[in-house]
Amino acid sequence: MSMMQRATEALNRTLPDRDVDPLTTARRVVGQPVSRVDGPAKVTGGAAFTADVDLPGMAFASLVPSRIARGRIRRIDVTRAAAAPGVIGVVTHDNAPRMDTPVLMTLTAKGCAFIDVAPLQDDVVRWNGQAVAVVVAESQECADAAAHLVHVEYDADAARTSFGDLQSEAVFPADVLGEPPEITRGDVDGALAGAAFVVDEVYSTPQHHHMAIELHATVARWTPEGKLHVWDSTQALVRTRHSLAHAMGLPEEDVTVTCRAVGGGFGNKTVWDHQLLCVAAARVTGRPVRLALRRKDAFRMTGGRAPSRQRVALGADAAGRLRALVHDSVTGIVHENSPEQVSVPARHLYAADTYRIGQKKVVLDVVPNASMRAPGDSIGSFALESAIDELASRVGLDPIELRRRNEPAVDPTDGTRFSKRHLIEAYRRGAERFGWQERNRVPGGQRDGRWLVGHGTASAFYPYIRMPGGKVRIRITADGRAIVSAAANDMGMGTETVQVQQAAERLGLPIDRVGFEFGDTTLPESPIAAGSAQTASLVITVAAAAEELKKVLLKRVPRRSALYGLKPNDVVYRDGGLRHAGDPSRAATFEELVGEAEYVEAVGSSPMLPLEFMKYSMHGYGAHFCEVRVDAVTGETRVSRWVACIDAGRIINPKTAASQIRGAVIMGVGSALMEEGLVDRRTGRTVNASAAEYHVPVHADVCDIDVIFLDLPDPLTPMGVHGVGEIGIVGVAAAVANAVYNATGVRVRDLPITLDKIFTGSGAS
Amino acid sequence: MAHEGISTAEVTVRVNGQSRSADIDTRTSLLDLLRDRFRLTGTKWGCNQGGCGACTVLVDDQRTLSCLMLAVQADGREVTTIEGLGDAAALHRLQEAFIAHDGFQCGYCTAGQICSGVALAGEAAAGVPSVVTQDLRAETVELSVEEIRERMSGNLCRCGAHNGIVAAVSEVYGS
């Protein structure tokens, strides 16, 4: 941390807290299980996804992937492809327009690329599957057929493709998302050696893939004036515009990005090569171009979750109190902007007298990894929460009681106070619902016919994040409705519904009189939908816009009105208009205030720096409970019951929020039992690059998932909310592993927990 | 869409009750015919290899992965897509149930899930067994939650709306 950062943080700690949002306890609209407002469009095929865009004269693109992991293109021959029926043009590094490096996704930069080199700018191959040519044709059929006719010869170099083989080369990154890569306190090795109980194990997780059902798609159109309109399946409209504008050397105002619906993002619907290739192809051919990745391209041209290898060593005294906590981890990455921050949960979950918590990196010649749902936290918690369970067995304690004994009074590594922390309450409520007292207590001791039955639990955890820098416009129309506008993103989280609800609450309107307009960069700038931060970021910005709007509306109050002469602080939004805060008889409706105008509007900006989380430890918590049934003959594992009790602040919409938690649990069960991107170490090629071979949970794998929200507001966040998109996956794989151990007596420390590992104990690495 | 050197054919398909014709590249899948020629974009493209179920439509009332059927194979047949089941003003009861049970998040796999749900009701009514069906001689199959989960498993959902999807299908067609 720099001197400047230290000084800023020291200053922040002395700053007063922001006032508690008066709507933290409001329940008129917020807190109601409203069905999705975009439901009718989505169940009738009416929602507009990128690949549905059809422009006059549009051509279709197909990509040619590299066959080597590292090296150079010796020769590329496009003669046959260019002459194939329907082909309009072929773009390679020989004729691609010059493009600048796209702006990477970082905390400070405004881009959202994960690849730091623009495509087709040289003859260098950087990973297996990188696009080396684009074929543009009159139809997708023609483009796909001609792509096979591009002939490429390579000079291959040795490549770094095996994460497992390169462990000895691991080094510390400069930082882990602004935090030191390793933090220590006390003589942890000495404390470990002297501890009454010790667990010291290595846990490993493979490459994972987002596998959103919508494939990445881009449509690019250049205007005759040299402006660019891009329709793109992105979860970061404004950052996508910034990355593309920078790459193409355009001012940002000359680029428009539109995306009304995203078919699942999970961290990977950001800028990759394909958007630049589509834009380049449109420029070279002079046609609007649609480029939709094929499923195998999505695996090889966009990044997944980095693999990890994590040593967790815990030393406890006779009562189970942690005297030493070691989390030495390594992830296999490409850029430090996406470190797969596995060491984060251990920094904040449990009190330990001494600790060493850190992570190193191994740099690989693969498509750069991206953020994937709870990056780092999800797989980091697999290691930490498995080890905690192992320690509980060794000490002979209920794993919940072990956690209770290690509950910290302040943040265990930052030393900051908690804004709120209800981890133990989540365990209490979850345990009650699950029937934890009736669990199997002897590993391998409960059998139901051919099934061995086991129970496991683990902590959920996720940081509270609020993105600064957003704007929101609120427009009140002559008929008294509100239209809230921001270049926000909805990839299935329920953004539109939740924004309508929170704005309706803020503005004193019923939800059917509020609309949320989003999905286009011509609207006020809004932050990326990432880090589970979009909701809180928009709530605070809508609050700011609502305050601005009060000023605008009050200026319109006629002299005869009961509101005449009042200041913004004197009035509140109530019953479809403004009202004196202390005197309900002094009121005016929006219709009256808008009067003869078509509409009245105001723009609000979010407070710039999220100072609150420099001063406080702000995280969401939760407790997962799972029952597994393991076939005693085949070793097949089925998850048969799940309870997730989540402490994620105030819940705006319990219906859509519960769906977010369920979805995260299901993705976590996938990582626990089946998901594994298999890389051929000889070629660096991901070999199971298909929807059929990269296994994700299907209906038959998914039991009913019971979600409980504590619904306790965080006094320091807008409306008391936290994000709910990612917390649900954290701890899931550990809960499954702990339940499998409880069912079978076999501890698997290498994901996924497949039947071969249960049978042979081979996953006990 | 005729280009020199490309084999073409004229196909006529009855889509959502209307007869529609197109002169197509014979490599065109039913999925691309529906989406790119007939502009029925509610049917989605998820993998183009029969692995995800997003492109599921009904062909002569049988659920069919439209990415794996050539358009010429659909010539003369009856195709129902999500747009044919109901619209926002008059939703099919399974579409209503999907909204009520939050059976989707991003909405991308939804058309395929709903088409599969409608078709599996017909399959069960006709006594077509699944791997979890206990009585293989039964005239009709009761759609238990287990049956629905099994029969819907060809339709992937990555957002994890499985509970809501199964609840919706169960409410409308379940035993």
Chai-1 contact restraints between the chains, C-beta under 6 A:
chainA,res_idxA,chainB,res_idxB,connection_type,confidence,min_distance_angstrom,max_distance_angstrom,comment,restraint_id
A,S35,B,I99,contact,1.0,0.0,6.0,A-B,restraint_1
A,G39,B,I99,contact,1.0,0.0,6.0,A-B,restraint_2
A,P40,B,A88,contact,1.0,0.0,6.0,A-B,restraint_3
A,K42,B,F104,contact,1.0,0.0,6.0,A-B,restraint_4
A,K42,B,G107,contact,1.0,0.0,6.0,A-B,restraint_5
A,K42,B,T110,contact,1.0,0.0,6.0,A-B,restraint_6
A,V43,B,Q95,contact,1.0,0.0,6.0,A-B,restraint_7
A,V43,B,F98,contact,1.0,0.0,6.0,A-B,restraint_8
A,V43,B,T110,contact,1.0,0.0,6.0,A-B,restraint_9
A,T44,B,D87,contact,1.0,0.0,6.0,A-B,restraint_10
A,T44,B,A88,contact,1.0,0.0,6.0,A-B,restraint_11
A,G45,B,G42,contact,1.0,0.0,6.0,A-B,restraint_12
A,G45,B,I82,contact,1.0,0.0,6.0,A-B,restraint_13
A,G45,B,E83,contact,1.0,0.0,6.0,A-B,restraint_14
A,G45,B,A111,contact,1.0,0.0,6.0,A-B,restraint_15
A,A47,B,G107,contact,1.0,0.0,6.0,A-B,restraint_16
A,D52,B,T41,contact,1.0,0.0,6.0,A-B,restraint_17
A,P85,B,H3,contact,1.0,0.0,6.0,A-B,restraint_18
A,P85,B,G5,contact,1.0,0.0,6.0,A-B,restraint_19
A,P85,B,I6,contact,1.0,0.0,6.0,A-B,restraint_20
A,G86,B,H3,contact,1.0,0.0,6.0,A-B,restraint_21
A,S139,B,M1,contact,1.0,0.0,6.0,A-B,restraint_22
A,E141,B,D25,contact,1.0,0.0,6.0,A-B,restraint_23
A,E141,B,R27,contact,1.0,0.0,6.0,A-B,restraint_24
A,M211,B,R158,contact,1.0,0.0,6.0,A-B,restraint_25
A,A212,B,R158,contact,1.0,0.0,6.0,A-B,restraint_26
A,I213,B,G46,contact,1.0,0.0,6.0,A-B,restraint_27
A,I213,B,C52,contact,1.0,0.0,6.0,A-B,restraint_28
A,I213,B,A54,contact,1.0,0.0,6.0,A-B,restraint_29
A,I213,B,Y108,contact,1.0,0.0,6.0,A-B,restraint_30
A,I213,B,C109,contact,1.0,0.0,6.0,A-B,restraint_31
A,I213,B,R158,contact,1.0,0.0,6.0,A-B,restraint_32
A,E214,B,Y108,contact,1.0,0.0,6.0,A-B,restraint_33
A,G263,B,C106,contact,1.0,0.0,6.0,A-B,restraint_34
A,G263,B,Y108,contact,1.0,0.0,6.0,A-B,restraint_35
A,G264,B,C106,contact,1.0,0.0,6.0,A-B,restraint_36
A,G264,B,R158,contact,1.0,0.0,6.0,A-B,restraint_37
A,G264,B,C159,contact,1.0,0.0,6.0,A-B,restraint_38
A,R295,B,C47,contact,1.0,0.0,6.0,A-B,restraint_39
A,M491,B,C106,contact,1.0,0.0,6.0,A-B,restraint_40
A,G492,B,Q105,contact,1.0,0.0,6.0,A-B,restraint_41
A,G492,B,C106,contact,1.0,0.0,6.0,A-B,restraint_42
A,G492,B,C159,contact,1.0,0.0,6.0,A-B,restraint_43
A,K655,B,D102,contact,1.0,0.0,6.0,A-B,restraint_44
A,S659,B,D102,contact,1.0,0.0,6.0,A-B,restraint_45
A,S659,B,Q105,contact,1.0,0.0,6.0,A-B,restraint_46
A,R662,B,G160,contact,1.0,0.0,6.0,A-B,restraint_47
A,R662,B,N163,contact,1.0,0.0,6.0,A-B,restraint_48
A,G663,B,C159,contact,1.0,0.0,6.0,A-B,restraint_49
A,G663,B,G160,contact,1.0,0.0,6.0,A-B,restraint_50
A,I666,B,G160,contact,1.0,0.0,6.0,A-B,restraint_51
A,S690,B,G51,contact,1.0,0.0,6.0,A-B,restraint_52
A,A691,B,C47,contact,1.0,0.0,6.0,A-B,restraint_53
A,A691,B,G51,contact,1.0,0.0,6.0,A-B,restraint_54
A,A691,B,C52,contact,1.0,0.0,6.0,A-B,restraint_55
A,A692,B,G51,contact,1.0,0.0,6.0,A-B,restraint_56
A,V698,B,S153,contact,1.0,0.0,6.0,A-B,restraint_57
A,H699,B,R149,contact,1.0,0.0,6.0,A-B,restraint_58
A,H699,B,M152,contact,1.0,0.0,6.0,A-B,restraint_59
A,H699,B,S153,contact,1.0,0.0,6.0,A-B,restraint_60
A,H699,B,H162,contact,1.0,0.0,6.0,A-B,restraint_61
A,A700,B,R149,contact,1.0,0.0,6.0,A-B,restraint_62
A,A700,B,E150,contact,1.0,0.0,6.0,A-B,restraint_63
A,A700,B,S153,contact,1.0,0.0,6.0,A-B,restraint_64
A,V702,B,H162,contact,1.0,0.0,6.0,A-B,restraint_65
A,D704,B,N163,contact,1.0,0.0,6.0,A-B,restraint_66
A,I705,B,N163,contact,1.0,0.0,6.0,A-B,restraint_67
